[in-house]
Amino acid sequence: MTRVRVRELRERKGWTAADLGYKLGVSEGTVRSWEQGRHLPRGATLRRKLARVLGVDVAELGLERDSHEVQSAG
């Protein structure tokens, strides 16, 4: 399964899931689904924006697909 580091990186910033969602223009629920590995951020643009907001390289987000179980959303 995909190891998503969004929560870890968000918590380092001291942000809630709602804070991160606001900065990205997505819901808190969408952020939580990424953090739980149920869905991945949809599209390269959103992934780049997520990485920029969190202050990391896209590769550090851990969004590569290891499984077909994870769906794309948000």
N, C-alpha and C positions, 0 to 999 in steps of 0.2 A: 504494500500500500504506500501511497505517497506520503512523505514526511513533510508537512507544511509547518514552517517556522513563523507564521504570521503572529500568533499569540505571543511567543517569546520576544519577538522584535517589538511588538506593540507595547508589551509590559515594560521593556527597557526604557521606552519613552515616557512611561508613566501615564499612558492613555488608556481609556476604556474602549471597548469595542464600538460604542456609540461615537466616541471622539474620532476614531479612525474612519468609521463609516462617513461621518460628516466631512472629513477632509477629502474623501474619495468620491463623495456623492452617491453612496450606497447605504443601505439600511444596516443597523446593528445586527440584525438576523443574518444578513448576507456575510458580514465579517465573521460571525460565529460559525457559519457553515464552512467557510474557508478554514478556520482554525481547527475545526473538528474533522477536516479532511473529507467532508461529504461532497463538496463542490470545489472547483478551482475558479479563480478570477477569469472571466471571459475576455479574451483578446489581448494582444500584445501591448496595446496602448494602456489598458488598465493595469497590466502587470508592471509596465515601466513606471507608471504613476505611483503604484503601490510601493515599489522599490525606492523611488525618489523620496516619497513622504517618510518612509521608514529609515532612509539614509543608508541603504545597502545596494549592492549589485543585484540584478534580477536573479542570478544564479543562487544567491544566498537565501532566497525566499523558499527554496525547496519545492518548487511548483512543477518539477518535471513529473511526467506521468509514469508510474511504475505499474499501474493497474488500470483496467477498463472499468473498475468499480466507481471511480471518482468521476462525477459529471462536471460539466462546465456551467457556471452560473455567475451572475452579477457582473 
